[in-house]
Amino acid sequence: MSLELNKAFAGILTAGIAFMVTGIIAGQVIHPHVPEHSAIKIGDVAAPAGAAAPAAAPVQLEPIGPLLANANVANGERLAKAQCGSCHTFNEGGRSGVGPNLAGIVGRGHGAVAGFSYSAGLKAHEGPWTYDQLNAWLAKPATYSPGTKMAYSGMSNTQQRADVIAYLRSITPGAPNP
Ligand code: HEC
């Protein structure tokens, strides 16, 4: 091998070593620090300890019975005619429309109007309608009976529900005491 070639190789080798050393030094001087945790926390805004996920928590309603004593039946009738009347009738023996007739509903079985085509889910509820069940139903029909045919989103105001339920009680001869 000629001297010139040796020199050339030595040059390349030196350049290579210099390149490596630079890389090592650079790697030690600049060490990128990747944080283990993101500084930005999403969905963690002061969640109180033990708070359940909103979606999983069932709506807890206060018992409606005590509110019925002082409920306003006339206001309940007005609300029922305005918000329920497009689908329901309230008179004894009244025809069923989009929804079943509601005369005598308190204490009647779920889905008990003959000839009305209820959703399977509503019919599957056992036992007669209690005041608290009517309360839960009217607050959110789709939560009380998933898949219900009643296209009504719900009445959020507790006093208004008490008034409507008191009205339903008034159109139920021999309705049970709350
Ligand atoms: C858009 C039409 C519609 C509106 C508005 C509506 N309902 Fe209904 N309702 C229905 C239908 C349909 C059913 C049957 C539900 C099923 O089978 O899942 C029903 C069922 C019911 C039942 C159960 C009846 C039974 O025989 O078990 C009650 C109680 C009731 N509705 C009360 C009300 C009240 C009170 C309101 C007003 C606050 C109201 N509904 C508003 C359509 C409606």
Residues whose N, C-alpha, C, O or C-beta is under 5 A from the ligand:
A	BS01	HEC	Q83 C84 C87 V98 G99 P100 I105 G109 H110 G111 A112 V113 S117 Y118 S119 L122 T148 K149 M150 A151 Y152
